[in-house]
């Protein structure tokens, strides 16, 4: 079986539901997921979160990503990119063309002034270095 970098190589495992209900802690704390992360040679770290339609991150996930990003930004360049798509569940999402709805940079959430794809945003942050 040949694999393609950046694609799930075991679709059955990728689709498997993970039940975190047994990891419920005080104040309703449970694990969250992160859709993607890229480490560019320990100089730039990007967290990626994809949302369907106009969905927004829930408070806990937002706080988790903020704290990860801000903590990492103390020693390297780091950001969070949140992008939206309108792809149906049975279709594959091309993450590169998803539009960025907001990003975390230097301790602040920012909405892009112009439409920017996830790929375009990543390239902009890479050019900052």
C-alpha atoms as an extended CHARMM CRD file, in Angstrom:
* protein
*
       129  EXT
         1         1  UNK       CA              0.0000000000        0.0000000000        0.0000000000  PROA      1               0.0000000000
         2         2  UNK       CA              1.4720000000        3.3120000000       -1.0990000000  PROA      2               0.0000000000
         3         3  UNK       CA              0.8600000000        6.3060000000        1.1430000000  PROA      3               0.0000000000
         4         4  UNK       CA              0.6180000000        9.9590000000        0.1850000000  PROA      4               0.0000000000
         5         5  UNK       CA              2.1650000000       12.4710000000        2.5960000000  PROA      5               0.0000000000
         6         6  UNK       CA             -0.5190000000       14.5530000000        4.2870000000  PROA      6               0.0000000000
         7         7  UNK       CA             -3.3590000000       12.0520000000        3.7420000000  PROA      7               0.0000000000
         8         8  UNK       CA             -4.8450000000        9.5560000000        6.1690000000  PROA      8               0.0000000000
         9         9  UNK       CA             -3.2870000000        6.2190000000        5.2520000000  PROA      9               0.0000000000
        10        10  UNK       CA             -5.7080000000        4.0360000000        7.2130000000  PROA      10              0.0000000000
        11        11  UNK       CA             -9.1700000000        5.3860000000        6.4400000000  PROA      11              0.0000000000
        12        12  UNK       CA            -10.9600000000        2.9250000000        8.7220000000  PROA      12              0.0000000000
        13        13  UNK       CA             -8.8490000000        4.0190000000       11.7220000000  PROA      13              0.0000000000
        14        14  UNK       CA             -9.1630000000        7.6810000000       10.7460000000  PROA      14              0.0000000000
        15        15  UNK       CA            -12.9710000000        7.4330000000       10.8260000000  PROA      15              0.0000000000
        16        16  UNK       CA            -13.0000000000        5.6740000000       14.1900000000  PROA      16              0.0000000000
        17        17  UNK       CA            -14.9380000000        7.5220000000       16.8880000000  PROA      17              0.0000000000
        18        18  UNK       CA            -12.9590000000        8.2810000000       20.0440000000  PROA      18              0.0000000000
        19        19  UNK       CA            -15.0650000000        8.2860000000       23.2140000000  PROA      19              0.0000000000
        20        20  UNK       CA            -13.6640000000       10.7770000000       25.7250000000  PROA      20              0.0000000000
        21        21  UNK       CA            -16.7120000000       10.6500000000       28.0280000000  PROA      21              0.0000000000
        22        22  UNK       CA            -14.7110000000        8.7160000000       30.6310000000  PROA      22              0.0000000000
        23        23  UNK       CA            -12.2680000000       11.6340000000       30.8030000000  PROA      23              0.0000000000
        24        24  UNK       CA            -14.7170000000       14.2010000000       32.1440000000  PROA      24              0.0000000000
        25        25  UNK       CA            -13.2550000000       16.4090000000       34.8720000000  PROA      25              0.0000000000
        26        26  UNK       CA            -14.4840000000       19.2510000000       37.0960000000  PROA      26              0.0000000000
        27        27  UNK       CA            -16.1010000000       22.2420000000       35.3880000000  PROA      27              0.0000000000
        28        28  UNK       CA            -16.8740000000       20.0020000000       32.3670000000  PROA      28              0.0000000000
        29        29  UNK       CA            -13.2630000000       19.7110000000       31.2150000000  PROA      29              0.0000000000
        30        30  UNK       CA            -12.7380000000       17.0250000000       28.5440000000  PROA      30              0.0000000000
        31        31  UNK       CA            -10.0500000000       16.4460000000       25.8950000000  PROA      31              0.0000000000
        32        32  UNK       CA            -10.2000000000       18.4080000000       22.6610000000  PROA      32              0.0000000000
        33        33  UNK       CA             -8.7590000000       17.6850000000       19.2460000000  PROA      33              0.0000000000
        34        34  UNK       CA             -6.4440000000       19.6620000000       17.0150000000  PROA      34              0.0000000000
        35        35  UNK       CA             -6.9210000000       19.0780000000       13.2950000000  PROA      35              0.0000000000
        36        36  UNK       CA             -3.3410000000       19.7460000000       12.2890000000  PROA      36              0.0000000000
        37        37  UNK       CA              0.0520000000       21.0000000000       13.3570000000  PROA      37              0.0000000000
        38        38  UNK       CA              3.1680000000       21.8850000000       11.3620000000  PROA      38              0.0000000000
        39        39  UNK       CA              6.6660000000       22.3520000000       12.7800000000  PROA      39              0.0000000000
        40        40  UNK       CA              8.9660000000       24.1790000000       10.3730000000  PROA      40              0.0000000000
        41        41  UNK       CA             12.3600000000       23.2470000000       11.7920000000  PROA      41              0.0000000000
        42        42  UNK       CA             11.6400000000       24.4670000000       15.3260000000  PROA      42              0.0000000000
        43        43  UNK       CA             11.4100000000       28.0770000000       14.0980000000  PROA      43              0.0000000000
        44        44  UNK       CA              7.7080000000       28.2800000000       13.1750000000  PROA      44              0.0000000000
        45        45  UNK       CA              4.9250000000       26.1810000000       14.6550000000  PROA      45              0.0000000000
        46        46  UNK       CA              1.3930000000       26.3210000000       13.2380000000  PROA      46              0.0000000000
        47        47  UNK       CA             -1.7190000000       24.7900000000       14.7790000000  PROA      47              0.0000000000
        48        48  UNK       CA             -4.6450000000       24.2090000000       12.3990000000  PROA      48              0.0000000000
        49        49  UNK       CA             -8.3300000000       23.9110000000       13.2260000000  PROA      49              0.0000000000
        50        50  UNK       CA            -10.9480000000       23.2940000000       10.5270000000  PROA      50              0.0000000000
        51        51  UNK       CA            -14.6320000000       24.0560000000       11.0360000000  PROA      51              0.0000000000
        52        52  UNK       CA            -17.6400000000       23.2490000000        8.8640000000  PROA      52              0.0000000000
        53        53  UNK       CA            -19.6750000000       26.1680000000        7.5740000000  PROA      53              0.0000000000
        54        54  UNK       CA            -19.9250000000       29.0280000000       10.0310000000  PROA      54              0.0000000000
        55        55  UNK       CA            -19.2020000000       26.8520000000       13.0800000000  PROA      55              0.0000000000
        56        56  UNK       CA            -16.9220000000       28.3860000000       15.6830000000  PROA      56              0.0000000000
        57        57  UNK       CA            -14.6240000000       26.7610000000       18.2090000000  PROA      57              0.0000000000
        58        58  UNK       CA            -16.1250000000       26.0070000000       21.5800000000  PROA      58              0.0000000000
        59        59  UNK       CA            -14.6770000000       27.9180000000       24.5350000000  PROA      59              0.0000000000
        60        60  UNK       CA            -12.5640000000       25.0330000000       25.8490000000  PROA      60              0.0000000000
        61        61  UNK       CA            -10.9700000000       24.2650000000       22.4930000000  PROA      61              0.0000000000
        62        62  UNK       CA            -10.2900000000       27.9530000000       21.9040000000  PROA      62              0.0000000000
        63        63  UNK       CA             -8.6050000000       28.3210000000       25.3120000000  PROA      63              0.0000000000
        64        64  UNK       CA             -6.5350000000       25.1890000000       24.7420000000  PROA      64              0.0000000000
        65        65  UNK       CA             -5.2490000000       26.4030000000       21.3710000000  PROA      65              0.0000000000
        66        66  UNK       CA             -4.6090000000       29.9130000000       22.7450000000  PROA      66              0.0000000000
        67        67  UNK       CA             -2.5560000000       28.5560000000       25.6170000000  PROA      67              0.0000000000
        68        68  UNK       CA             -0.6080000000       26.1330000000       23.4260000000  PROA      68              0.0000000000
        69        69  UNK       CA              0.1720000000       28.8540000000       20.8980000000  PROA      69              0.0000000000
        70        70  UNK       CA              1.0290000000       31.5610000000       23.4130000000  PROA      70              0.0000000000
        71        71  UNK       CA              3.1930000000       29.1950000000       25.4630000000  PROA      71              0.0000000000
        72        72  UNK       CA              5.0730000000       28.0100000000       22.3990000000  PROA      72              0.0000000000
        73        73  UNK       CA              5.4590000000       31.5990000000       21.1460000000  PROA      73              0.0000000000
        74        74  UNK       CA              7.7000000000       32.3170000000       24.1340000000  PROA      74              0.0000000000
        75        75  UNK       CA             10.4980000000       30.3040000000       22.4980000000  PROA      75              0.0000000000
        76        76  UNK       CA              9.6400000000       30.2890000000       18.7440000000  PROA      76              0.0000000000
        77        77  UNK       CA              7.2160000000       31.7950000000       16.2690000000  PROA      77              0.0000000000
        78        78  UNK       CA              3.7610000000       30.2090000000       16.6380000000  PROA      78              0.0000000000
        79        79  UNK       CA              0.2430000000       30.7800000000       15.3980000000  PROA      79              0.0000000000
        80        80  UNK       CA             -3.1790000000       29.1390000000       15.2090000000  PROA      80              0.0000000000
        81        81  UNK       CA             -5.0510000000       29.1650000000       11.9080000000  PROA      81              0.0000000000
        82        82  UNK       CA             -8.8050000000       28.5170000000       11.9500000000  PROA      82              0.0000000000
        83        83  UNK       CA            -10.3050000000       27.7920000000        8.5370000000  PROA      83              0.0000000000
        84        84  UNK       CA            -13.7850000000       26.9180000000        7.3380000000  PROA      84              0.0000000000
        85        85  UNK       CA            -15.0940000000       24.5770000000        4.6570000000  PROA      85              0.0000000000
        86        86  UNK       CA            -18.4790000000       23.5450000000        3.2870000000  PROA      86              0.0000000000
        87        87  UNK       CA            -17.6230000000       19.9710000000        2.3040000000  PROA      87              0.0000000000
        88        88  UNK       CA            -20.1530000000       17.2180000000        2.9960000000  PROA      88              0.0000000000
        89        89  UNK       CA            -19.0940000000       14.3880000000        5.3640000000  PROA      89              0.0000000000
        90        90  UNK       CA            -18.7240000000       11.7880000000        2.5950000000  PROA      90              0.0000000000
        91        91  UNK       CA            -16.3380000000       14.0340000000        0.6260000000  PROA      91              0.0000000000
        92        92  UNK       CA            -12.6480000000       14.6970000000        1.1580000000  PROA      92              0.0000000000
        93        93  UNK       CA            -11.6800000000       18.1600000000        2.4510000000  PROA      93              0.0000000000
        94        94  UNK       CA             -8.8610000000       19.8870000000        0.5750000000  PROA      94              0.0000000000
        95        95  UNK       CA             -7.4230000000       21.7550000000        3.5580000000  PROA      95              0.0000000000
        96        96  UNK       CA             -5.1630000000       23.9200000000        1.3800000000  PROA      96              0.0000000000
        97        97  UNK       CA             -8.1350000000       25.7870000000       -0.1260000000  PROA      97              0.0000000000
        98        98  UNK       CA            -10.1600000000       26.2560000000        3.0750000000  PROA      98              0.0000000000
        99        99  UNK       CA            -10.6100000000       29.9440000000        3.8970000000  PROA      99              0.0000000000
       100       100  UNK       CA             -9.0630000000       31.2840000000        7.0950000000  PROA      100             0.0000000000
       101       101  UNK       CA            -11.7320000000       32.8480000000        9.3240000000  PROA      101             0.0000000000
       102       102  UNK       CA             -9.3920000000       33.8890000000       12.1440000000  PROA      102             0.0000000000
       103       103  UNK       CA             -5.8970000000       33.3630000000       13.4350000000  PROA      103             0.0000000000
       104       104  UNK       CA             -3.9920000000       33.6950000000       16.7070000000  PROA      104             0.0000000000
       105       105  UNK       CA             -0.8510000000       35.7690000000       16.4270000000  PROA      105             0.0000000000
       106       106  UNK       CA              1.2250000000       37.4890000000       19.1090000000  PROA      106             0.0000000000
       107       107  UNK       CA             -1.3860000000       36.9250000000       21.8070000000  PROA      107             0.0000000000
       108       108  UNK       CA             -4.4060000000       38.1600000000       19.8280000000  PROA      108             0.0000000000
       109       109  UNK       CA             -7.1760000000       36.6850000000       17.6890000000  PROA      109             0.0000000000
       110       110  UNK       CA             -7.3390000000       38.4340000000       14.3190000000  PROA      110             0.0000000000
       111       111  UNK       CA             -9.8080000000       38.1860000000       11.4290000000  PROA      111             0.0000000000
       112       112  UNK       CA             -8.1110000000       38.4070000000        8.0110000000  PROA      112             0.0000000000
       113       113  UNK       CA             -8.8390000000       41.6120000000        6.0980000000  PROA      113             0.0000000000
       114       114  UNK       CA             -8.8930000000       39.7590000000        2.7640000000  PROA      114             0.0000000000
       115       115  UNK       CA             -9.9650000000       36.2140000000        1.8690000000  PROA      115             0.0000000000
       116       116  UNK       CA             -6.9820000000       33.9450000000        2.4500000000  PROA      116             0.0000000000
       117       117  UNK       CA             -6.6790000000       30.2140000000        1.9390000000  PROA      117             0.0000000000
       118       118  UNK       CA             -5.0220000000       28.0420000000        4.5520000000  PROA      118             0.0000000000
       119       119  UNK       CA             -2.1240000000       27.4240000000        2.1370000000  PROA      119             0.0000000000
       120       120  UNK       CA             -1.7700000000       31.1650000000        1.5050000000  PROA      120             0.0000000000
       121       121  UNK       CA             -1.7790000000       31.9690000000        5.2180000000  PROA      121             0.0000000000
       122       122  UNK       CA              0.8650000000       29.3470000000        5.9470000000  PROA      122             0.0000000000
       123       123  UNK       CA              3.0680000000       30.7710000000        3.1810000000  PROA      123             0.0000000000
       124       124  UNK       CA              2.6510000000       34.3000000000        4.5950000000  PROA      124             0.0000000000
       125       125  UNK       CA              3.7740000000       33.1450000000        8.0460000000  PROA      125             0.0000000000
       126       126  UNK       CA              6.7060000000       31.2510000000        6.5300000000  PROA      126             0.0000000000
       127       127  UNK       CA              7.8080000000       34.4530000000        4.7650000000  PROA      127             0.0000000000
       128       128  UNK       CA              7.8330000000       36.3460000000        8.0670000000  PROA      128             0.0000000000
       129       129  UNK       CA             10.8610000000       34.3660000000        9.2150000000  PROA      129             0.0000000000
